[in-house]
Amino acid sequence: MVLMIFNRRSRATQKIKKETGHARSNSCGEASRLMTIFGFNTDVKQGEVVYHVQSEARQNDLLLQTLVFVKGQCVGKRTVSYAEKLTQPEFSSEAMHELLKSQHKTVLDAIQQGAMGTILGAGNDVQDVGSSGLSLQWKTSPVNESAGLPVNFQVLDHGQAAQGAEVVVRGVIPADGLELARGVAGPAGELDLSIPLTEDVLHRGAVMVQATREGKSVTRKLRVKR
């Protein structure tokens, strides 16, 4: 197994064991993004197949993402949100690094045990770190200057519609206590909300969205543009 840490800002590479891993092009439907802080690249063999596992922190979206490639083609991914962790005063870049390292190792272990399918998410499934089973995704519509930003949210619980889940949209700074919209998911786990484009929202360029249901929760950052 080969583990390589990379830092896109400095392009510096730290070797752990032997360095033979390298980044692959992303064919999992994810556009390349700036602001990646650090990540891990590992080649691991299971049977006759060599898997390349690439993990990185997407700071702009507060996501930790692991992609799995075979011969340059993406065959699966795991994406979790660490947005909820920002409410904890002790949370730091070092803590985020440890979360990413743990996720990377979890995927490697699953591949070696022949259980990759049990750990990778489906489609755009994004849960919180810790994976309670609750996931949140959305589709945005063109901005209406007078009515705000229309968003269709969908909440799933282990892939099934989470009817009755409550969705709350707040400002990105928890201490501000700014609540922008609230609603309850219907039978398909979906609901439509309009996010007011306040001066604060436009200045910060994002909002926080939290879905809760039966003691479970998921929090994500939604970037906002006119």
C-alpha positions in Angstrom: 0.0 0.0 0.0 1.3 3.5 -0.9 0.2 6.6 0.9 1.2 10.0 -0.4 0.2 13.4 1.1 -0.1 16.3 -1.4 -0.6 20.0 -0.9 -1.9 21.8 -3.9 -1.0 25.3 -2.7 2.7 24.6 -2.4 2.9 21.5 -4.6 5.1 20.0 -1.9 4.9 16.3 -1.4 5.6 14.4 1.8 6.6 10.7 1.3 5.2 8.0 3.6 6.6 4.6 2.8 7.3 4.5 -0.9 6.0 7.2 -3.2 4.4 5.8 -6.3 0.9 7.2 -6.1 -0.1 10.2 -8.2 -3.3 12.2 -8.8 -5.8 11.0 -11.4 -8.2 13.1 -13.5 -11.6 13.4 -11.9 -14.3 11.5 -13.9 -16.8 11.2 -11.0 -18.8 14.3 -12.1 -16.9 16.6 -9.9 -15.3 19.7 -11.3 -11.8 20.6 -10.3 -11.7 23.1 -7.4 -9.2 25.5 -5.9 -8.7 25.9 -2.2 -7.9 22.2 -1.6 -5.7 22.2 1.5 -4.2 18.7 1.5 -5.0 15.2 0.5 -3.9 11.6 0.3 -3.2 9.4 -2.7 -2.8 5.6 -2.3 -2.5 2.7 -4.7 -3.9 -0.5 -3.2 -4.3 -3.9 -4.8 -7.3 -6.3 -4.2 -7.1 -9.5 -6.2 -5.9 -8.6 -9.6 -7.2 -5.0 -9.5 -5.2 -2.0 -8.6 -7.3 0.8 -7.1 -6.1 4.4 -6.8 -7.7 6.1 -3.9 -7.6 9.9 -3.7 -8.9 12.0 -0.8 -9.0 15.7 -0.5 -10.5 18.5 1.6 -12.8 20.9 -0.4 -12.6 23.9 1.8 -15.0 26.1 -0.3 -17.8 23.5 0.3 -16.7 22.2 3.7 -16.6 18.7 2.3 -14.2 15.8 2.6 -14.1 13.7 -0.5 -12.6 10.3 -1.4 -12.5 9.1 -5.0 -11.7 5.6 -6.2 -10.2 5.0 -9.6 -9.4 1.9 -11.7 -7.2 2.5 -14.7 -8.0 6.2 -14.6 -11.8 5.8 -14.4 -13.7 6.8 -11.3 -15.6 3.8 -9.9 -16.9 5.3 -6.7 -16.7 8.1 -4.2 -17.4 9.0 -0.6 -18.3 12.6 0.3 -19.0 13.9 3.8 -19.7 17.3 5.2 -17.8 18.8 8.2 -19.9 22.0 8.3 -21.4 21.0 11.6 -17.9 20.8 13.1 -17.4 24.5 12.6 -19.8 25.1 15.6 -17.2 23.6 17.9 -14.6 26.1 19.1 -11.9 23.5 19.3 -12.2 22.4 15.7 -9.1 23.2 13.7 -7.3 22.5 10.4 -5.4 19.8 12.2 -8.7 18.2 13.3 -10.0 18.4 9.7 -6.8 16.7 8.5 -7.3 13.8 11.0 -10.9 13.4 9.8 -9.7 13.2 6.2 -6.9 10.8 7.1 -9.4 8.5 8.9 -11.9 8.6 6.0 -9.1 7.7 3.5 -8.0 4.7 5.7 -11.6 3.5 6.0 -12.0 3.3 2.3 -8.6 1.6 1.9 -9.6 -1.0 4.5 -13.0 -1.6 2.8 -11.3 -2.2 -0.6 -8.8 -4.7 0.9 -11.7 -6.5 2.6 -13.6 -6.7 -0.7 -16.3 -4.5 0.8 -15.9 -1.2 -1.2 -19.6 -1.0 -2.0 -20.5 -0.8 1.6 -18.6 2.3 2.3 -18.9 4.4 -0.8 -22.0 6.7 -1.3 -24.4 6.7 -4.2 -24.7 9.6 -6.6 -24.7 13.0 -4.8 -25.3 11.4 -1.4 -23.6 13.6 1.3 -23.9 12.9 5.0 -22.2 14.4 8.0 -18.9 13.2 9.3 -19.9 10.1 11.4 -22.6 9.1 8.8 -25.9 9.0 10.7 -27.6 7.9 7.5 -29.3 11.3 6.9 -28.2 13.0 3.7 -29.1 16.3 2.1 -28.9 17.5 -1.5 -30.5 20.2 -3.6 -31.2 21.8 -6.9 -31.2 25.6 -7.4 -33.3 27.6 -9.8 -32.5 31.0 -11.4 -32.5 33.8 -8.8 -35.6 35.9 -8.5 -34.4 39.3 -7.2 -37.6 40.0 -5.4 -38.4 36.5 -4.1 -34.8 35.3 -3.4 -33.1 32.1 -4.5 -35.5 29.1 -5.0 -34.1 25.8 -3.9 -35.5 22.3 -4.0 -34.1 20.3 -1.1 -34.2 16.5 -0.7 -33.5 14.7 2.5 -32.8 10.9 2.5 -32.3 8.5 5.3 -30.1 5.6 4.2 -31.2 6.3 0.7 -35.0 6.4 1.5 -37.2 9.5 1.4 -37.1 11.2 4.9 -40.6 12.4 5.2 -41.1 14.9 8.0 -37.5 16.0 8.1 -37.1 19.6 9.1 -34.8 21.8 7.0 -33.5 25.1 8.4 -31.4 27.6 6.4 -29.2 30.0 8.5 -26.4 32.4 8.0 -22.9 31.0 7.8 -21.8 32.4 11.1 -23.6 30.4 13.9 -23.1 33.0 16.5 -25.2 35.5 14.5 -28.3 33.3 15.0 -29.6 34.4 11.6 -32.5 32.2 10.4 -33.5 32.7 6.7 -36.0 29.9 5.9 -37.5 26.8 7.4 -39.7 23.9 6.2 -40.7 20.3 6.5 -40.0 17.6 3.9 -43.0 15.9 2.2 -43.5 12.2 1.3 -40.7 12.2 -1.2 -38.3 13.8 1.2 -38.5 17.0 -0.8 -39.4 20.6 0.0 -39.1 24.0 -1.8 -37.7 27.0 0.0 -36.8 30.5 -1.1 -33.6 31.9 0.5 -33.7 35.7 0.9 -30.7 37.3 -0.7 -29.9 39.6 2.2 -26.9 41.9 2.2 -25.2 39.5 4.6 -25.9 36.4 2.5 -24.6 38.1 -0.7 -21.5 39.4 1.2 -20.6 36.0 2.6 -21.7 34.2 -0.6 -23.1 31.2 1.3 -25.6 29.9 3.8 -25.7 26.9 6.1 -28.5 24.3 5.7 -29.3 21.7 8.4 -31.8 18.8 8.1 -32.9 17.0 11.2 -35.1 13.9 11.7 -35.6 11.5 14.6 -32.4 12.5 16.4 -30.3 12.5 13.2 -28.9 15.5 11.4 -26.9 16.6 8.5 -25.4 20.1 7.9 -24.1 21.5 4.6 -22.8 24.7 3.2 -24.7 26.0 0.2 -22.9 28.6 -1.9 -25.0 31.5 -3.1 -24.5 33.7 -6.2 -26.8 36.2 -7.9 
